[in-house]
Amino acid sequence: MNKAFLAALAASGVAWVQAPASAQNAPPATHHPSARNSLNDQLDQLSARINHRLARGQISPHDADKTHREINDLQAEASDDRLQNGGQLNEADRFSLQARIIQLKEEIDRDRTTAASAPPP
C-alpha cells in the first residue's frame, strides 16, 4: 500500500479496525456468509444515496455518474478478488475495499456539506 493511502486511512479515524476482545476467538470474517453481502450492501446504499441526491438536485449528473463509476469499480474489484481466492475475500482485500468504501462515503458527505454551505448562484 502506498504511504498516501495509509495516511488517509489513519486520518479517517477508522475505529472499526479495533475488534472487541470477545471477537478474538470468532472465525475470520471471510467465513461469514453475510460478509460478501456486507460490502455489496454498503455499495448499494451509497448508490441509493447518490440517486436520491441527484433526484433532489443536490449533485450534478456528472458527479453522480463519476461516483457510480467508482462504486462499479469497487464491486468489480471485490468480484475479481473473490475469484482469485476461491469465492471469499481475504482479510487484506476486505480491509482495502472497506477503507475505500469509507473514503467514498466521506467524499460524498464532504460534497454534501460543501454544497450546503455554498452561496446560491
Residue pairs with C-beta under 8 A, 6 or more apart in sequence:
1 96
5 99
8 103
9 99
9 103
12 99
12 102
12 103
12 106
14 99
14 102
16 98
17 95
28 91
29 35
29 91
29 94
30 85
30 88
30 89
30 90
30 91
30 94
31 88
35 88
35 89
35 94
36 82
36 88
36 89
39 74
39 78
39 89
39 94
39 97
39 98
39 101
40 75
40 78
42 101
43 71
43 74
43 75
43 101
46 67
46 71
46 101
46 104
46 105
46 108
47 68
47 71
49 108
50 59
50 64
50 67
50 68
50 71
50 108
51 64
53 59
53 64
53 108
53 112
54 61
54 64
58 112
58 115
59 67
59 111
59 115
63 111
67 104
67 108
70 104
71 104
74 97
74 100
74 101
74 104
77 97
78 89
78 93
78 97
81 89
81 90
81 93
81 97
82 88
82 89
85 93
89 97
